[in-house]
Amino acid sequence: MRKFKSFIILISAIVIVLSLWGCQRSDLSGQGSLPGAVSSMFRDALRTAADYTDSRLSSPNPSEGGDNLASAAGAQGANSVDMTGIPDVISTLTSDDGNRLVLVNKLYTVSKDYYPTDMVAVDGSLSTNQGLYFKREAYEAYLKMLSTAQSEGLNFMICSTYRSYALQTSLYNSSLAQNGEAFTNTRSAYPGRSEHHTGWAVDITSKSMGYGLSQNFIDYPEGLWINNHCSEYGFIIRYPSGKTNITGYDYEPWHLRYVGIEAASEITSRGITLEEYLRKA
């Protein structure tokens, strides 16, 4: 049994390294991307997998219904929920009904066995990581967006799409071990509360960014182009600047969410979030 646990720990660490190799979250350290960041994360991942167990994850004791359901919903409507922490859960999805407007955040979550439908493999030549999967409709829209950008002399790469509950647990724990809870909770989603579980979200990077992820992506040609044109293809900047109190996360110009052209156009033109569009903020 002990050998089996050690094997699982090693596999988890390898998965983390593969997923982070092409997408070094320079913003998580507060510094630029460093050559040693990946090896450091690998060492931390080994320690994290052993030291941060499910009992550590359950420490906030988030509710998944019951008496807290109505109070949490009412509190959110009054904008009194602290979205920078880990608030009580309002509802949990167990299966995918194909709704492109599905809301997954710190209040509306998915179960451990949730798996999105109609997924397709991402072309490895278009991503910094291999073995990625994306919702078919979103991927087709992304390819159109990429084609237009390339015709204008710009290029960017996918570095993250769908994530399993297990992978998100590893990523969250790794950040928790390195950066602490308060810092992590506005930069890395608690497992079950990540949009990446839906298959509708994508993180984008570029060569000019060193294939990393940072808030200054908007200052580069690729990031600016995406910011100005992604809604034309059905995508939104999911975590815009100045909306942390609503989304629960700091500004992420690299994180796009597919919602369809109609919804994306309205959300972008009004300068609102998906929560506000769905009247769940």
C-alpha atoms as an extended CHARMM CRD file, in Angstrom:
* protein
*
       281  EXT
         1         1  MET       CA              0.0000000000        0.0000000000        0.0000000000  PROA      1               0.0000000000
         2         2  ARG       CA              2.8620000000        2.3450000000        0.8830000000  PROA      2               0.0000000000
         3         3  LYS       CA              4.5680000000        1.6270000000       -2.4520000000  PROA      3               0.0000000000
         4         4  PHE       CA              1.3130000000        2.3270000000       -4.2740000000  PROA      4               0.0000000000
         5         5  LYS       CA              0.9590000000        5.6880000000       -2.5280000000  PROA      5               0.0000000000
         6         6  SER       CA              4.5580000000        6.5590000000       -3.4470000000  PROA      6               0.0000000000
         7         7  PHE       CA              3.8150000000        5.6960000000       -7.0610000000  PROA      7               0.0000000000
         8         8  ILE       CA              0.7400000000        7.9500000000       -7.0780000000  PROA      8               0.0000000000
         9         9  ILE       CA              2.7720000000       10.7910000000       -5.5630000000  PROA      9               0.0000000000
        10        10  LEU       CA              5.4410000000       10.4320000000       -8.2560000000  PROA      10              0.0000000000
        11        11  ILE       CA              2.8810000000       10.3720000000      -11.0710000000  PROA      11              0.0000000000
        12        12  SER       CA              1.1680000000       13.4810000000       -9.6540000000  PROA      12              0.0000000000
        13        13  ALA       CA              4.4770000000       15.3080000000       -9.5580000000  PROA      13              0.0000000000
        14        14  ILE       CA              5.2600000000       14.3880000000      -13.1690000000  PROA      14              0.0000000000
        15        15  VAL       CA              1.8230000000       15.6020000000      -14.2900000000  PROA      15              0.0000000000
        16        16  ILE       CA              2.4100000000       18.9360000000      -12.5730000000  PROA      16              0.0000000000
        17        17  VAL       CA              5.7870000000       19.4000000000      -14.2590000000  PROA      17              0.0000000000
        18        18  LEU       CA              4.3920000000       18.5660000000      -17.6960000000  PROA      18              0.0000000000
        19        19  SER       CA              1.5030000000       20.9780000000      -17.2520000000  PROA      19              0.0000000000
        20        20  LEU       CA              3.6410000000       23.7990000000      -15.9120000000  PROA      20              0.0000000000
        21        21  TRP       CA              6.6630000000       23.4150000000      -18.2040000000  PROA      21              0.0000000000
        22        22  GLY       CA              5.0720000000       25.4110000000      -20.9990000000  PROA      22              0.0000000000
        23        23  CYS       CA              3.1190000000       27.7370000000      -18.7540000000  PROA      23              0.0000000000
        24        24  GLN       CA              5.3040000000       29.1070000000      -15.9960000000  PROA      24              0.0000000000
        25        25  ARG       CA              3.0290000000       31.2880000000      -13.8870000000  PROA      25              0.0000000000
        26        26  SER       CA              5.4840000000       34.1510000000      -13.4150000000  PROA      26              0.0000000000
        27        27  ASP       CA              2.7450000000       36.1440000000      -11.7470000000  PROA      27              0.0000000000
        28        28  LEU       CA              2.4950000000       33.6090000000       -8.9200000000  PROA      28              0.0000000000
        29        29  SER       CA              5.9620000000       34.3840000000       -7.6730000000  PROA      29              0.0000000000
        30        30  GLY       CA              5.7040000000       38.1270000000       -8.1090000000  PROA      30              0.0000000000
        31        31  GLN       CA              8.8460000000       37.9580000000      -10.2750000000  PROA      31              0.0000000000
        32        32  GLY       CA              9.6550000000       37.3120000000      -13.9060000000  PROA      32              0.0000000000
        33        33  SER       CA              9.8840000000       33.7710000000      -15.2720000000  PROA      33              0.0000000000
        34        34  LEU       CA             13.0650000000       32.2070000000      -13.9370000000  PROA      34              0.0000000000
        35        35  PRO       CA             15.0020000000       29.3230000000      -15.5030000000  PROA      35              0.0000000000
        36        36  GLY       CA             14.8420000000       27.3740000000      -12.2390000000  PROA      36              0.0000000000
        37        37  ALA       CA             11.1240000000       27.7930000000      -11.7320000000  PROA      37              0.0000000000
        38        38  VAL       CA             10.1790000000       24.4210000000      -13.2000000000  PROA      38              0.0000000000
        39        39  SER       CA             12.7280000000       22.3840000000      -11.2570000000  PROA      39              0.0000000000
        40        40  SER       CA             11.7450000000       24.2360000000       -8.1010000000  PROA      40              0.0000000000
        41        41  MET       CA              8.0830000000       23.4310000000       -8.7390000000  PROA      41              0.0000000000
        42        42  PHE       CA              9.0360000000       19.7820000000       -9.2720000000  PROA      42              0.0000000000
        43        43  ARG       CA             10.7220000000       19.5820000000       -5.8730000000  PROA      43              0.0000000000
        44        44  ASP       CA              7.7970000000       21.3710000000       -4.2530000000  PROA      44              0.0000000000
        45        45  ALA       CA              5.3570000000       19.0760000000       -6.0220000000  PROA      45              0.0000000000
        46        46  LEU       CA              7.0130000000       16.0150000000       -4.5270000000  PROA      46              0.0000000000
        47        47  ARG       CA              6.7530000000       17.4950000000       -1.0510000000  PROA      47              0.0000000000
        48        48  THR       CA              3.2560000000       18.7990000000       -1.6940000000  PROA      48              0.0000000000
        49        49  ALA       CA              1.8550000000       15.4880000000       -2.8940000000  PROA      49              0.0000000000
        50        50  ALA       CA              3.0530000000       13.8460000000        0.3030000000  PROA      50              0.0000000000
        51        51  ASP       CA              2.2810000000       16.5870000000        2.7940000000  PROA      51              0.0000000000
        52        52  TYR       CA             -0.9330000000       18.1630000000        1.5030000000  PROA      52              0.0000000000
        53        53  THR       CA             -3.5890000000       15.4900000000        1.6090000000  PROA      53              0.0000000000
        54        54  ASP       CA             -7.3530000000       15.5890000000        1.1840000000  PROA      54              0.0000000000
        55        55  SER       CA             -7.6330000000       16.4930000000        4.8690000000  PROA      55              0.0000000000
        56        56  ARG       CA             -5.6610000000       19.6760000000        4.1650000000  PROA      56              0.0000000000
        57        57  LEU       CA             -7.9830000000       20.4930000000        1.2860000000  PROA      57              0.0000000000
        58        58  SER       CA            -11.0350000000       20.0820000000        3.4610000000  PROA      58              0.0000000000
        59        59  SER       CA             -9.8320000000       22.5230000000        6.0960000000  PROA      59              0.0000000000
        60        60  PRO       CA            -12.0250000000       25.4340000000        4.8820000000  PROA      60              0.0000000000
        61        61  ASN       CA            -14.9830000000       23.0280000000        5.2570000000  PROA      61              0.0000000000
        62        62  PRO       CA            -17.0260000000       24.5070000000        2.3730000000  PROA      62              0.0000000000
        63        63  SER       CA            -20.7110000000       23.6040000000        2.5200000000  PROA      63              0.0000000000
        64        64  GLU       CA            -22.3790000000       22.0080000000       -0.4860000000  PROA      64              0.0000000000
        65        65  GLY       CA            -25.9690000000       22.8160000000        0.3370000000  PROA      65              0.0000000000
        66        66  GLY       CA            -28.3290000000       22.5090000000        3.2570000000  PROA      66              0.0000000000
        67        67  ASP       CA            -29.0040000000       25.4840000000        5.5000000000  PROA      67              0.0000000000
        68        68  ASN       CA            -26.1670000000       27.4670000000        3.9670000000  PROA      68              0.0000000000
        69        69  LEU       CA            -27.6470000000       27.3880000000        0.4550000000  PROA      69              0.0000000000
        70        70  ALA       CA            -30.1720000000       30.2100000000        0.8240000000  PROA      70              0.0000000000
        71        71  SER       CA            -27.9480000000       32.3540000000        3.0070000000  PROA      71              0.0000000000
        72        72  ALA       CA            -25.0150000000       32.0670000000        0.6070000000  PROA      72              0.0000000000
        73        73  ALA       CA            -27.1910000000       32.9270000000       -2.3860000000  PROA      73              0.0000000000
        74        74  GLY       CA            -28.7040000000       35.8970000000       -0.5950000000  PROA      74              0.0000000000
        75        75  ALA       CA            -25.3300000000       37.0980000000        0.6000000000  PROA      75              0.0000000000
        76        76  GLN       CA            -23.8860000000       36.9840000000       -2.8970000000  PROA      76              0.0000000000
        77        77  GLY       CA            -26.7660000000       39.0360000000       -4.2070000000  PROA      77              0.0000000000
        78        78  ALA       CA            -25.9170000000       41.6510000000       -1.6130000000  PROA      78              0.0000000000
        79        79  ASN       CA            -22.2440000000       41.5090000000       -2.6640000000  PROA      79              0.0000000000
        80        80  SER       CA            -21.2760000000       40.5270000000        0.8710000000  PROA      80              0.0000000000
        81        81  VAL       CA            -19.5710000000       37.2060000000        0.1280000000  PROA      81              0.0000000000
        82        82  ASP       CA            -15.7860000000       37.3600000000        0.3860000000  PROA      82              0.0000000000
        83        83  MET       CA            -14.8980000000       36.0030000000       -3.0450000000  PROA      83              0.0000000000
        84        84  THR       CA            -11.1630000000       36.2660000000       -2.3440000000  PROA      84              0.0000000000
        85        85  GLY       CA            -11.3690000000       33.3520000000        0.0690000000  PROA      85              0.0000000000
        86        86  ILE       CA            -13.1630000000       30.0030000000       -0.1440000000  PROA      86              0.0000000000
        87        87  PRO       CA            -16.8570000000       30.7220000000        0.4720000000  PROA      87              0.0000000000
        88        88  ASP       CA            -19.5970000000       28.1670000000        1.0530000000  PROA      88              0.0000000000
        89        89  VAL       CA            -20.7740000000       26.3530000000       -2.0740000000  PROA      89              0.0000000000
        90        90  ILE       CA            -24.2260000000       27.1680000000       -3.4350000000  PROA      90              0.0000000000
        91        91  SER       CA            -24.5480000000       24.2290000000       -5.8320000000  PROA      91              0.0000000000
        92        92  THR       CA            -22.4770000000       21.4420000000       -7.3730000000  PROA      92              0.0000000000
        93        93  LEU       CA            -22.8250000000       20.0450000000      -10.8970000000  PROA      93              0.0000000000
        94        94  THR       CA            -22.2890000000       16.3260000000      -11.3750000000  PROA      94              0.0000000000
        95        95  SER       CA            -22.7280000000       16.1020000000      -15.1580000000  PROA      95              0.0000000000
        96        96  ASP       CA            -22.3430000000       18.2570000000      -18.2630000000  PROA      96              0.0000000000
        97        97  ASP       CA            -25.5120000000       19.2700000000      -20.1250000000  PROA      97              0.0000000000
        98        98  GLY       CA            -23.5520000000       21.0380000000      -22.8700000000  PROA      98              0.0000000000
        99        99  ASN       CA            -24.4880000000       24.5500000000      -21.7300000000  PROA      99              0.0000000000
       100       100  ARG       CA            -21.7720000000       26.9270000000      -22.9320000000  PROA      100             0.0000000000
       101       101  LEU       CA            -22.8750000000       29.4600000000      -20.3010000000  PROA      101             0.0000000000
       102       102  VAL       CA            -22.3490000000       27.0900000000      -17.3820000000  PROA      102             0.0000000000
       103       103  LEU       CA            -21.0080000000       29.0210000000      -14.4030000000  PROA      103             0.0000000000
       104       104  VAL       CA            -18.1930000000       27.4590000000      -12.4080000000  PROA      104             0.0000000000
       105       105  ASN       CA            -16.5740000000       29.6230000000       -9.7610000000  PROA      105             0.0000000000
       106       106  LYS       CA            -16.0670000000       29.6470000000       -6.0070000000  PROA      106             0.0000000000
       107       107  LEU       CA            -19.8040000000       29.3250000000       -5.3530000000  PROA      107             0.0000000000
       108       108  TYR       CA            -20.9630000000       27.1440000000       -8.2460000000  PROA      108             0.0000000000
       109       109  THR       CA            -18.7800000000       24.0560000000       -8.4600000000  PROA      109             0.0000000000
       110       110  VAL       CA            -18.4210000000       20.6470000000      -10.0980000000  PROA      110             0.0000000000
       111       111  SER       CA            -18.0250000000       17.2340000000       -8.5020000000  PROA      111             0.0000000000
       112       112  LYS       CA            -14.8830000000       15.1000000000       -8.5300000000  PROA      112             0.0000000000
       113       113  ASP       CA            -16.2930000000       12.8460000000      -11.2470000000  PROA      113             0.0000000000
       114       114  TYR       CA            -17.5650000000       15.6610000000      -13.4960000000  PROA      114             0.0000000000
       115       115  TYR       CA            -16.3550000000       15.2850000000      -17.0760000000  PROA      115             0.0000000000
       116       116  PRO       CA            -17.3030000000       17.5570000000      -19.9950000000  PROA      116             0.0000000000
       117       117  THR       CA            -18.9030000000       16.0960000000      -23.1090000000  PROA      117             0.0000000000
       118       118  ASP       CA            -18.0000000000       16.6080000000      -26.7870000000  PROA      118             0.0000000000
       119       119  MET       CA            -14.2930000000       17.0760000000      -26.2120000000  PROA      119             0.0000000000
       120       120  VAL       CA            -11.6170000000       16.9640000000      -28.9170000000  PROA      120             0.0000000000
       121       121  ALA       CA             -7.8510000000       16.6870000000      -28.7800000000  PROA      121             0.0000000000
       122       122  VAL       CA             -5.8490000000       19.8800000000      -29.2580000000  PROA      122             0.0000000000
       123       123  ASP       CA             -3.3010000000       19.7970000000      -32.0840000000  PROA      123             0.0000000000
       124       124  GLY       CA              0.0300000000       19.4240000000      -30.3040000000  PROA      124             0.0000000000
       125       125  SER       CA              1.7090000000       21.8630000000      -32.6850000000  PROA      125             0.0000000000
       126       126  LEU       CA             -0.6250000000       24.6020000000      -31.4360000000  PROA      126             0.0000000000
       127       127  SER       CA              0.0790000000       24.1080000000      -27.7390000000  PROA      127             0.0000000000
       128       128  THR       CA              2.9780000000       24.2010000000      -25.3180000000  PROA      128             0.0000000000
       129       129  ASN       CA              1.7460000000       20.9680000000      -23.7200000000  PROA      129             0.0000000000
       130       130  GLN       CA              0.6660000000       17.6770000000      -25.2070000000  PROA      130             0.0000000000
       131       131  GLY       CA             -2.4570000000       15.6660000000      -24.4450000000  PROA      131             0.0000000000
       132       132  LEU       CA             -4.8240000000       18.6230000000      -24.0560000000  PROA      132             0.0000000000
       133       133  TYR       CA             -8.5800000000       18.4550000000      -24.6790000000  PROA      133             0.0000000000
       134       134  PHE       CA            -11.0010000000       21.2500000000      -25.4740000000  PROA      134             0.0000000000
       135       135  LYS       CA            -14.7490000000       21.5370000000      -26.0970000000  PROA      135             0.0000000000
       136       136  ARG       CA            -15.3030000000       21.0190000000      -29.8320000000  PROA      136             0.0000000000
       137       137  GLU       CA            -17.2590000000       24.2450000000      -30.3940000000  PROA      137             0.0000000000
       138       138  ALA       CA            -14.7490000000       26.3080000000      -28.4270000000  PROA      138             0.0000000000
       139       139  TYR       CA            -11.7830000000       24.7270000000      -30.2010000000  PROA      139             0.0000000000
       140       140  GLU       CA            -13.2460000000       25.4200000000      -33.6370000000  PROA      140             0.0000000000
       141       141  ALA       CA            -13.8060000000       29.0560000000      -32.6430000000  PROA      141             0.0000000000
       142       142  TYR       CA            -10.2630000000       29.2570000000      -31.2990000000  PROA      142             0.0000000000
       143       143  LEU       CA             -8.8330000000       27.9630000000      -34.5860000000  PROA      143             0.0000000000
       144       144  LYS       CA            -10.7110000000       30.6720000000      -36.5010000000  PROA      144             0.0000000000
       145       145  MET       CA             -9.4090000000       33.3160000000      -34.1200000000  PROA      145             0.0000000000
       146       146  LEU       CA             -5.8560000000       32.0120000000      -34.4170000000  PROA      146             0.0000000000
       147       147  SER       CA             -6.0750000000       31.9250000000      -38.2110000000  PROA      147             0.0000000000
       148       148  THR       CA             -7.1130000000       35.5780000000      -38.3420000000  PROA      148             0.0000000000
       149       149  ALA       CA             -4.3480000000       36.5960000000      -35.9490000000  PROA      149             0.0000000000
       150       150  GLN       CA             -1.7650000000       34.7050000000      -37.9950000000  PROA      150             0.0000000000
       151       151  SER       CA             -2.9450000000       36.4420000000      -41.1680000000  PROA      151             0.0000000000
       152       152  GLU       CA             -2.1010000000       39.6910000000      -39.3770000000  PROA      152             0.0000000000
       153       153  GLY       CA              1.3790000000       38.5010000000      -38.4430000000  PROA      153             0.0000000000
       154       154  LEU       CA              0.6560000000       37.3750000000      -34.8720000000  PROA      154             0.0000000000
       155       155  ASN       CA              0.8210000000       33.9580000000      -33.2760000000  PROA      155             0.0000000000
       156       156  PHE       CA             -0.0420000000       32.5250000000      -29.8840000000  PROA      156             0.0000000000
       157       157  MET       CA             -0.2070000000       29.1210000000      -28.2430000000  PROA      157             0.0000000000
       158       158  ILE       CA             -2.5530000000       27.1820000000      -26.0070000000  PROA      158             0.0000000000
       159       159  CYS       CA             -0.9930000000       26.0880000000      -22.7430000000  PROA      159             0.0000000000
       160       160  SER       CA             -3.9820000000       24.8340000000      -20.7450000000  PROA      160             0.0000000000
       161       161  THR       CA             -7.5530000000       23.7580000000      -21.4680000000  PROA      161             0.0000000000
       162       162  TYR       CA             -9.5140000000       21.0370000000      -19.6600000000  PROA      162             0.0000000000
       163       163  ARG       CA             -8.1680000000       20.0130000000      -16.2550000000  PROA      163             0.0000000000
       164       164  SER       CA             -9.2890000000       17.0650000000      -14.1840000000  PROA      164             0.0000000000
       165       165  TYR       CA            -10.1740000000       17.4110000000      -10.5050000000  PROA      165             0.0000000000
       166       166  ALA       CA             -6.9880000000       15.5280000000       -9.6110000000  PROA      166             0.0000000000
       167       167  LEU       CA             -4.7400000000       17.8060000000      -11.6580000000  PROA      167             0.0000000000
       168       168  GLN       CA             -6.3480000000       20.9370000000      -10.2320000000  PROA      168             0.0000000000
       169       169  THR       CA             -5.8140000000       19.5430000000       -6.7410000000  PROA      169             0.0000000000
       170       170  SER       CA             -2.1060000000       19.1140000000       -7.4640000000  PROA      170             0.0000000000
       171       171  LEU       CA             -1.7690000000       22.6000000000       -8.9410000000  PROA      171             0.0000000000
       172       172  TYR       CA             -3.6460000000       24.2280000000       -6.0720000000  PROA      172             0.0000000000
       173       173  ASN       CA             -1.6050000000       22.3780000000       -3.4540000000  PROA      173             0.0000000000
       174       174  SER       CA              1.6660000000       23.2590000000       -5.1570000000  PROA      174             0.0000000000
       175       175  SER       CA              0.7990000000       26.9630000000       -5.1000000000  PROA      175             0.0000000000
       176       176  LEU       CA             -0.4690000000       26.6530000000       -1.5330000000  PROA      176             0.0000000000
       177       177  ALA       CA              2.8280000000       25.1750000000       -0.3910000000  PROA      177             0.0000000000
       178       178  GLN       CA              4.8820000000       27.8640000000       -2.1210000000  PROA      178             0.0000000000
       179       179  ASN       CA              2.7690000000       30.9800000000       -1.6530000000  PROA      179             0.0000000000
       180       180  GLY       CA              0.3190000000       30.4630000000        1.1990000000  PROA      180             0.0000000000
       181       181  GLU       CA             -3.4630000000       30.4090000000        1.2980000000  PROA      181             0.0000000000
       182       182  ALA       CA             -4.3550000000       34.1010000000        0.9710000000  PROA      182             0.0000000000
       183       183  PHE       CA             -2.1370000000       34.5970000000       -2.0810000000  PROA      183             0.0000000000
       184       184  THR       CA             -3.1550000000       31.3400000000       -3.7480000000  PROA      184             0.0000000000
       185       185  ASN       CA             -6.9010000000       31.8170000000       -3.4420000000  PROA      185             0.0000000000
       186       186  THR       CA             -7.0030000000       34.7440000000       -5.8820000000  PROA      186             0.0000000000
       187       187  ARG       CA             -4.6640000000       33.0830000000       -8.3600000000  PROA      187             0.0000000000
       188       188  SER       CA             -5.3390000000       29.3610000000       -8.3500000000  PROA      188             0.0000000000
       189       189  ALA       CA             -8.7640000000       27.7480000000       -8.2150000000  PROA      189             0.0000000000
       190       190  TYR       CA             -9.6590000000       25.3620000000       -5.4300000000  PROA      190             0.0000000000
       191       191  PRO       CA            -10.3850000000       21.9200000000       -6.9630000000  PROA      191             0.0000000000
       192       192  GLY       CA            -13.9460000000       21.6710000000       -8.1860000000  PROA      192             0.0000000000
       193       193  ARG       CA            -14.1300000000       25.4510000000       -8.5990000000  PROA      193             0.0000000000
       194       194  SER       CA            -11.9580000000       25.8630000000      -11.6870000000  PROA      194             0.0000000000
       195       195  GLU       CA            -13.4230000000       26.8640000000      -15.0440000000  PROA      195             0.0000000000
       196       196  HSD       CA            -10.9280000000       24.5200000000      -16.6280000000  PROA      196             0.0000000000
       197       197  HSD       CA            -13.0740000000       21.6140000000      -15.3990000000  PROA      197             0.0000000000
       198       198  THR       CA            -15.7560000000       22.6380000000      -17.9190000000  PROA      198             0.0000000000
       199       199  GLY       CA            -13.6270000000       22.3270000000      -21.0520000000  PROA      199             0.0000000000
       200       200  TRP       CA            -14.7700000000       25.8150000000      -22.1480000000  PROA      200             0.0000000000
       201       201  ALA       CA            -11.7140000000       27.6910000000      -20.8180000000  PROA      201             0.0000000000
       202       202  VAL       CA             -8.2820000000       28.1710000000      -22.3490000000  PROA      202             0.0000000000
       203       203  ASP       CA             -5.0410000000       29.7680000000      -21.1990000000  PROA      203             0.0000000000
       204       204  ILE       CA             -3.0370000000       31.4200000000      -23.9740000000  PROA      204             0.0000000000
       205       205  THR       CA              0.6050000000       32.4070000000      -24.1580000000  PROA      205             0.0000000000
       206       206  SER       CA              3.1140000000       33.4550000000      -26.8230000000  PROA      206             0.0000000000
       207       207  LYS       CA              6.7730000000       33.3400000000      -27.7500000000  PROA      207             0.0000000000
       208       208  SER       CA              7.1560000000       37.0250000000      -26.9170000000  PROA      208             0.0000000000
       209       209  MET       CA              6.0200000000       36.1440000000      -23.3750000000  PROA      209             0.0000000000
       210       210  GLY       CA              8.5750000000       33.3700000000      -23.1300000000  PROA      210             0.0000000000
       211       211  TYR       CA              5.5740000000       31.0130000000      -23.1640000000  PROA      211             0.0000000000
       212       212  GLY       CA              4.7510000000       32.1360000000      -19.6370000000  PROA      212             0.0000000000
       213       213  LEU       CA              1.6360000000       33.6520000000      -18.0920000000  PROA      213             0.0000000000
       214       214  SER       CA              1.6370000000       37.1520000000      -16.6700000000  PROA      214             0.0000000000
       215       215  GLN       CA             -0.6460000000       40.1310000000      -16.2530000000  PROA      215             0.0000000000
       216       216  ASN       CA              1.5610000000       42.1310000000      -18.6090000000  PROA      216             0.0000000000
       217       217  PHE       CA              0.4490000000       39.8850000000      -21.4950000000  PROA      217             0.0000000000
       218       218  ILE       CA             -1.8430000000       42.7930000000      -22.3900000000  PROA      218             0.0000000000
       219       219  ASP       CA              1.2670000000       44.8880000000      -23.0850000000  PROA      219             0.0000000000
       220       220  TYR       CA              2.3860000000       42.5380000000      -25.8540000000  PROA      220             0.0000000000
       221       221  PRO       CA              0.9290000000       42.5570000000      -29.3980000000  PROA      221             0.0000000000
       222       222  GLU       CA             -0.6340000000       39.1130000000      -29.0160000000  PROA      222             0.0000000000
       223       223  GLY       CA             -2.2660000000       39.9140000000      -25.6840000000  PROA      223             0.0000000000
       224       224  LEU       CA             -3.5940000000       43.2390000000      -26.9160000000  PROA      224             0.0000000000
       225       225  TRP       CA             -5.0000000000       41.6420000000      -30.0790000000  PROA      225             0.0000000000
       226       226  ILE       CA             -6.7370000000       38.9360000000      -28.0560000000  PROA      226             0.0000000000
       227       227  ASN       CA             -8.1710000000       41.5300000000      -25.6860000000  PROA      227             0.0000000000
       228       228  ASN       CA             -9.5610000000       43.5490000000      -28.6040000000  PROA      228             0.0000000000
       229       229  HSD       CA            -10.8300000000       40.7200000000      -30.8160000000  PROA      229             0.0000000000
       230       230  CYS       CA            -11.5900000000       37.5840000000      -28.8030000000  PROA      230             0.0000000000
       231       231  SER       CA            -15.2750000000       38.4810000000      -28.3720000000  PROA      231             0.0000000000
       232       232  GLU       CA            -15.6760000000       38.3880000000      -32.1640000000  PROA      232             0.0000000000
       233       233  TYR       CA            -15.0740000000       34.6420000000      -31.9060000000  PROA      233             0.0000000000
       234       234  GLY       CA            -17.1770000000       34.0090000000      -28.8100000000  PROA      234             0.0000000000
       235       235  PHE       CA            -14.5310000000       34.3800000000      -26.1130000000  PROA      235             0.0000000000
       236       236  ILE       CA            -14.3030000000       36.7250000000      -23.1260000000  PROA      236             0.0000000000
       237       237  ILE       CA            -11.4830000000       37.7220000000      -20.8030000000  PROA      237             0.0000000000
       238       238  ARG       CA            -12.9420000000       35.7460000000      -17.9280000000  PROA      238             0.0000000000
       239       239  TYR       CA            -11.1540000000       37.5420000000      -15.0920000000  PROA      239             0.0000000000
       240       240  PRO       CA            -10.9910000000       41.2360000000      -16.0340000000  PROA      240             0.0000000000
       241       241  SER       CA             -9.1640000000       43.9240000000      -14.1090000000  PROA      241             0.0000000000
       242       242  GLY       CA            -11.0010000000       45.4590000000      -11.1700000000  PROA      242             0.0000000000
       243       243  LYS       CA            -13.5110000000       42.6210000000      -10.7810000000  PROA      243             0.0000000000
       244       244  THR       CA            -11.7950000000       40.4470000000       -8.1650000000  PROA      244             0.0000000000
       245       245  ASN       CA            -14.6160000000       41.0780000000       -5.6860000000  PROA      245             0.0000000000
       246       246  ILE       CA            -16.9990000000       39.4070000000       -8.1560000000  PROA      246             0.0000000000
       247       247  THR       CA            -14.9190000000       36.7000000000       -9.8400000000  PROA      247             0.0000000000
       248       248  GLY       CA            -12.6970000000       35.9040000000       -6.8770000000  PROA      248             0.0000000000
       249       249  TYR       CA             -9.5530000000       36.0880000000       -9.0060000000  PROA      249             0.0000000000
       250       250  ASP       CA             -7.0410000000       38.7270000000       -9.9820000000  PROA      250             0.0000000000
       251       251  TYR       CA             -6.7640000000       40.0110000000      -13.5380000000  PROA      251             0.0000000000
       252       252  GLU       CA             -5.8310000000       37.2470000000      -16.0090000000  PROA      252             0.0000000000
       253       253  PRO       CA             -5.4980000000       38.5470000000      -19.5890000000  PROA      253             0.0000000000
       254       254  TRP       CA             -4.4260000000       35.0780000000      -20.7370000000  PROA      254             0.0000000000
       255       255  HSD       CA             -7.5160000000       33.2280000000      -19.4900000000  PROA      255             0.0000000000
       256       256  LEU       CA            -10.3080000000       33.0910000000      -22.0720000000  PROA      256             0.0000000000
       257       257  ARG       CA            -13.7320000000       31.5500000000      -21.6850000000  PROA      257             0.0000000000
       258       258  TYR       CA            -15.9250000000       30.5430000000      -24.6120000000  PROA      258             0.0000000000
       259       259  VAL       CA            -19.5470000000       31.6920000000      -24.2190000000  PROA      259             0.0000000000
       260       260  GLY       CA            -20.6300000000       32.1690000000      -27.8510000000  PROA      260             0.0000000000
       261       261  ILE       CA            -20.5130000000       35.3260000000      -29.9590000000  PROA      261             0.0000000000
       262       262  GLU       CA            -23.7870000000       36.8480000000      -28.7560000000  PROA      262             0.0000000000
       263       263  ALA       CA            -22.9690000000       36.5770000000      -25.0470000000  PROA      263             0.0000000000
       264       264  ALA       CA            -19.3210000000       37.5090000000      -25.5770000000  PROA      264             0.0000000000
       265       265  SER       CA            -20.2560000000       40.6660000000      -27.4780000000  PROA      265             0.0000000000
       266       266  GLU       CA            -22.6130000000       41.8420000000      -24.7420000000  PROA      266             0.0000000000
       267       267  ILE       CA            -20.3050000000       40.9600000000      -21.8600000000  PROA      267             0.0000000000
       268       268  THR       CA            -17.3800000000       42.7330000000      -23.5120000000  PROA      268             0.0000000000
       269       269  SER       CA            -19.2760000000       45.8260000000      -24.6550000000  PROA      269             0.0000000000
       270       270  ARG       CA            -20.7980000000       46.2970000000      -21.2060000000  PROA      270             0.0000000000
       271       271  GLY       CA            -17.5310000000       45.6390000000      -19.3950000000  PROA      271             0.0000000000
       272       272  ILE       CA            -19.0870000000       43.0320000000      -17.1240000000  PROA      272             0.0000000000
       273       273  THR       CA            -18.2490000000       39.5340000000      -15.9300000000  PROA      273             0.0000000000
       274       274  LEU       CA            -19.9710000000       36.2320000000      -16.6440000000  PROA      274             0.0000000000
       275       275  GLU       CA            -21.3980000000       36.3610000000      -13.1170000000  PROA      275             0.0000000000
       276       276  GLU       CA            -22.9850000000       39.7400000000      -13.8190000000  PROA      276             0.0000000000
       277       277  TYR       CA            -24.2820000000       38.6250000000      -17.2120000000  PROA      277             0.0000000000
       278       278  LEU       CA            -25.9900000000       35.6320000000      -15.6020000000  PROA      278             0.0000000000
       279       279  ARG       CA            -27.1860000000       37.8230000000      -12.7100000000  PROA      279             0.0000000000
       280       280  LYS       CA            -25.3170000000       35.7210000000      -10.1980000000  PROA      280             0.0000000000
       281       281  ALA       CA            -23.1020000000       38.4460000000       -8.7840000000  PROA      281             0.0000000000
